[in-house]
Amino acid sequence: QVQVVESGGGLVQPGGSLRLSCAASGNIASVYAMGWYRQGPGKQRELIARITAGGSTNYADSVKGRFTITRDNAKNTVYLQMNALKPEDTAVYYCNADVLATVYWGQGTQVTVSS
C-alpha cells in the first residue's frame, strides 16, 4: 500500500508565497512521476505541475514562471514553490504519485489567496 500526504497549505495574501510538500511512502520500489493538481470552487481538477524521476518537468500555462516543482528522489518527496500568488490560485491542491503505472492520490491541502 502506498500513502501520499500533502502539507503546507494555508492562507496567504495576493503576491505572497507558499511551499507545498508531498511525501509518498509505503510499498514503493520506485516512483516514476509525481504531480500537483488543483481544484478550485466549481472547477474541474487540473494538472499544474509534474516531475519525473529523471527531473523532467511540465507546467500549466497559468503557473509558468510563478510555480516551481522540485523533487527529492531519496525521500520520494516533491515540493511546489508558489510565488506571486493570485486569488485565482485559491483551490484544494492535490498531489499524486505514479508507482508502476498505478496512481495514488493524497487527501489535498487548501490554499487560499485573499487579502
URZI-V494936 format. One record per pair of residues at least 24 apart in sequence whose C-alpha atoms are under 6 Angstrom apart, sorted by the first residue. I is the first residue (numbers start at 1). GAP is how many residues later the second one is. D is the distance in whole Angstrom. If there is no record, write none. Layout:
# URZI-V494936
[[I;GAP;D] [I;GAP;D]]
This chain:
# URZI-V494936
[[1;25;6] [1;26;5] [2;24;5] [2;25;6] [4;101;6] [4;102;5] [5;101;5] [9;100;5] [9;101;5] [9;102;5] [10;101;5] [11;101;5] [11;102;6] [12;101;5] [13;100;5] [13;101;5] [13;102;5] [14;71;5] [14;72;5] [14;99;6] [14;100;6] [15;69;4] [15;70;5] [16;68;5] [16;69;5] [17;65;5] [17;66;4] [18;64;5] [19;61;6] [19;62;4] [19;63;6] [20;59;6] [20;60;5] [21;57;6] [21;58;5] [22;55;5] [22;56;5] [23;53;6] [23;54;4] [24;52;6] [31;67;6] [31;68;5] [32;66;6] [32;67;6] [33;65;5] [34;62;6] [34;63;4] [35;60;6] [35;61;5] [36;58;6] [36;59;5] [37;56;6] [37;57;5] [38;53;6] [38;54;5] [38;55;4] [38;56;6] [39;52;5] [39;53;5] [40;51;4] [87;26;5] [87;27;6]]
